């Protein structure tokens, strides 16, 4: 009885280790999490030198240039 349980458990663990189903979904999930973390770090508004603030300043400068050139 114990030997039969050992063999079944060993066989199950061996099959479980070699099972490749769902691996791609897990990999895509990990890539998505890594990209989300990278974007949140890149787009964080850390004071006056953050990416969003720099983008706002660039658009303000472009808007001011357009406004002065049309007058």
C-alpha positions, 0 to 999 in steps of 0.5 A: 500500500505504501509502495503504491502510494509512493509510486503514484506520488512520484509519478504525479510529481514527475508529470507535474514537473514536465507539464508545460501548459500555461507556461506562456500565460505566466511568462506574458503575465511576468512581462506585463508586470515588469512593463507596468513597473518600468512605466510607473517608474519612468512616468512618476512625478517626482517633484519638478524633474518628473517626466510628466512635468517635463512633458507639460513644460514642453507643450507649454513652450510649443504653445507659447511659440505658436501663440507668439508666431501667430500674432 
